[in-house]
């Protein structure tokens, strides 16, 4: 069976392979379950809140380490 696939791919030209690639891409994209507008808004808000929280935690940690460094090294 793998010999059939190789032989049919070898007989197709460059444009045939490109066309087959795009047909496969469109076929795979049709299988994707796209989120609704409400889900997308919710997911975006959750990501932004989480990123903001991580920025806050890292900033506080950086401030503490900066204070410790200046306390130790003057």
C-alpha positions in Angstrom: 0.0 0.0 0.0 2.8 2.4 0.8 4.2 1.7 -2.7 0.9 2.9 -4.2 1.1 6.1 -2.3 4.7 6.8 -3.3 4.0 6.0 -7.0 1.0 8.2 -7.2 2.8 11.1 -5.5 5.8 10.7 -7.8 3.5 10.9 -10.9 1.9 14.1 -9.8 3.6 17.3 -10.8 4.6 20.1 -8.5 1.2 21.9 -9.0 -0.7 18.7 -8.4 1.0 18.2 -5.1 0.4 21.8 -4.1 -3.3 21.5 -5.0 -3.5 18.3 -3.0 -1.9 20.0 0.0 -4.4 22.8 -0.1 -7.3 20.4 -0.4 -6.1 18.5 2.6 -5.7 21.8 4.6 -9.3 22.8 3.8 -10.5 19.3 4.7 -8.8 19.5 8.1 -10.0 23.0 8.8 -13.6 21.9 8.1 -13.2 19.4 11.0 -12.2 22.1 13.5 -14.8 23.0 16.1 -14.7 26.9 16.1 -15.6 28.7 19.3 -18.7 31.0 19.4 -18.2 34.7 19.9 -19.3 34.4 23.5 -16.7 31.6 24.2 -14.0 33.5 22.4 -14.7 36.6 24.5 -14.7 34.6 27.7 -11.4 32.8 26.8 -9.8 36.1 25.9 -10.8 37.7 29.2 -9.5 34.7 31.2 -6.2 34.8 29.4 -5.8 38.5 29.9 -6.6 38.3 33.6 -4.2 35.4 34.0 -1.4 37.2 32.2 -2.1 40.3 34.3 -1.8 38.2 37.5 1.5 36.6 36.3 2.9 40.1 35.5 1.9 41.3 39.0 3.5 38.3 40.7 6.7 38.6 38.7 6.9 42.3 39.3 6.5 41.9 43.0 9.1 39.1 43.0 11.5 41.4 41.0 10.9 44.3 43.4 11.7 42.1 46.4 14.9 40.7 44.8 15.9 44.3 43.8 15.5 45.5 47.4 17.4 42.5 48.8 20.2 43.1 46.2 20.6 46.8 47.1 20.5 46.0 50.8 23.3 43.4 50.4 25.5 45.3 48.0 24.7 48.8 49.1 
